[in-house]
Amino acid sequence: MRTVISLIKVLSILLVSSSMLEAQQNKQGRKISFVCASWIPMDDELYYQKTGSSRSKKPTYEEVSMSEMVRSLPYEARVEGSLGFYKRVGDEEYRKVAQVRIPTGCNRFLLLFMPKKENNYQIKVIPDDRKRSPFGAYSFYNFSRLPVKGLLGNKRFDVDAGKHKLVQLQLKAGTPLPYATQAEVDGKRQWLQRNTFHYNPKKHSKFFIYQVPSANNRYKVKCKAIVEFQQDKPKAKPEVSTP
């Protein structure tokens, strides 16, 4: 009987400890992972607040790597609705230069740093989990002001201004993929881009369609891309038997 009572006490203590730990983590915010990339080359060294979101803890900062249209290594943070980025202005002083709201419903993001406005960075927050970014698929983000119609392989797709579209394919590796986009400008269809890709089932590509200045006032867009490759699992080493 005493053994049963002792066991119940131990289980009660474990449950209370688990509840306290969960409550503490909730106070610190939900855990997310993210990668960074910049729209244009960046010279600034930026940091994010990694720990110390509560007033009782001294904040610690970690520098983020930033390259033009190239994914950084992943970072982790706990957020309470938003994530801030800072410039170092002293030995232990940091000034906030960007803050971005992190949406719920996803815990993995691509943060795309756009050109600065009034010394502050604008950040596009793009959900980046496997459900929204499966390998062998292509995501199209329309940063232009007009709806865009597209063709990728044998699939047609539409992307409204400010929206995005996921195009999923199942083809053999290396299959040619004709790619073209067009928009209706002043009542006439106008080709925007034409290219040919080759299908890779171990790659996910995010394409960003954006407007560029034109000398003859013709509506013109270009496209930038950020790619991610599936990492092959390391092969198991064969066991060596000893006599």
N, C-alpha and C positions, 0 to 999 in steps of 0.2 A: 504493500500500500504506500509506504514512504517513497519507494522508487517511482511510482506513478505520479505522486504529488510533486516530486522533484523534477520529473520530466515535464509536467505541466508548467511549472515555474520557469524552467529553461525556455520552453516554447513561447511563453508569454513575454519574457525578456527579449527574445529574438524578434518577435512581432513588433514590440514597441520600438526597438532599435531600428528595424526596417522602416517603420512608419516615420520616425524622426528623420532618417536619412532621406527618404522620399520627399518629405516636407522641406528639408533644407535645399535639396536640388531644385524643387519647384520655385523656391524663393530666388534662386540664382538664375532662373530662366530655363528654357528648353535648349537642348543640345542640338547644334547644327554643324554641318561641314560645308565648306565652300572653297571654290577656286577663283582666282582673279585673272583678268586680262584687261588690257587697255585698248581703246579704239585707235589712238595714235601714240607714238613714243612718249614716255613719261620720264622726266628727270627727278621728280620728287621721290624721296624715301617716305613711304607711308607705313603706319603701324595701326594695329587694331588692339582694342582692350581685351586681353585674353582672360584675365581673372580679376576679381575684386569688384564685382558689380554692386555689392552691398557696401554701405557706408562704413562698416566695421573693418573692412579689409582694404589694404593698400592696393591700388590697381597695378597690374603688370601688363606690359605691352609687348607685342611680337611684331617684328617687321614682316611685311608681305612682299613677295617677289612679284614684279609686274613687267610683262612683255607685250608688245603689240600683237594682238590677235592670237596669242599663244596661251594655253592654259597653264596656270601655275601649279605647284604642288598643292595638295589639299591642306586646309587649315580647319581647326575646330574652335567653336565658341559657344558660350551660353548666352542666349539673347532673351530680352524681355520686350519683344515687339520690334526693336530696331537694333542696328549695329553701327557703331561709329568708327571712323578712321581719322588718324591724327598725324600731324607732322611734329617732329622733335624740335623743340626750340631752346632746349637747355639740357643740362645733365639729367635731370629728372622731371623736366617740364614738357608737356605735350599740348598742342593746340588742335582742336577738332576742325577738320577741313571737309568732312562729308559725314552724313548720317543717312542711312537708308532703312526703310521699313522692310522687315522680313515677313513675308506672308505665311500663314499657317497652311497645313495640308501637305507640307513637304519639308524635308530636313537636309536636303542637298541642293546647293545652288551654284550657279555661275554668276559672278559679279563683274559686269562689264563697265569699266570706268570710261566715261565720255569726257570730251574736252571741258576744261574748267569754265565756270561762269562766276564772275566776281570773286575770284580766288578760291572758290569752292568747287569740288568735283561733283558731277552728276553721275549717278550709278544706275545702270539697268540691272534689275534683279531677275534672273532667269532660272526657273526651277530646272534641276539637272539630275533628278533621280532616273533610274533605269526605265521606269514606266513612261516617262516623258521623253527620254533620250535613249531609246533602244539602239543597240548596235545593228548596222545594216539599214538604218533609216536616216532620213534627211529632215531637218527642221528649217522652215523658212520664216523669217521675221521681217515684216514689212515696216521699215522706218520711214517710208516715203509718204506722200500725201494723197496718193491715188490707189484704188484697188488694183491688184496685180493678178493676172491670170498666168498660170505656169504649166509647163509640160516637163515631166521627168520620166524618161523611158516611155512606157505606154500609159502612164498615169497623168491625168489632168488635175489641176488643183487651183483654188482661188484663195487669195490672201487679202483681206480688207486692210485698209490703212490702219497702222497701229496694232495689228493682230499678228498671229502666227499660225502656221499649219504644219502638222507632222505628216510626212509621206513615208509610208512603210512599203518595202519591197522584199521579195524573196526570189533571188536570182543566183546564178552561178557566179563565183568570183571572177572578175575580169570582164563581165558582160558590159558592152558599151551602153551608156545612158545619155541619149540626146537630152539636152536641157535648154529650155527657152522660156522667156517671160515676155509678156506684152501688157499694155495698158491702153485704155481709151482716152485719148487726148483731143479735146475740142471736137468730139464726135467721131474721131477716126482712130482705128486701131494702129498702135505703133509698137514695133518690136523694140524691146529694151535690151535683152541679152540673148546670146546664143552660144552654146558651148557643148562639149561632150565629156562626160565623166566615165569612169570605169568602176563598176560595182565592187565594193569591198564589204563582205558581211561582218568584218571585225572593226568597222569604223562607223562612228556617228559624226555627222557634219551639221553644224548650225550655220545657215546662210543668212546674212543681214543685207536686205535690199534698202538702198538709201539714195536720195536725190543728190545730184551734183550740179554745179553751175554749168551753163551752156552758152557759148558765144552767140549763137543764132536764136536764142530764146526757145529752143526746142527742149521739150521735157526729156531729161536724161537721167538714168540711174546707173549705179554701179553696185557691186556686190562684194562683201567681205565674208570670210568664213573662219570658223574656229572648229577644229577637228579633235576628236578623241579616239584613241585606238584601244581596242580590247587587249589587255595583258594576258599573254599565254601563261597557263599554270606551269610552274616548274615541274619538270619530269622527276619522278621518284627515282632515287639512286638504287641500283640493283644491290640486293643483299649479298655480301661476300661471306661465304661459309668457310669456317676455319676447320682444318682437319683435327 
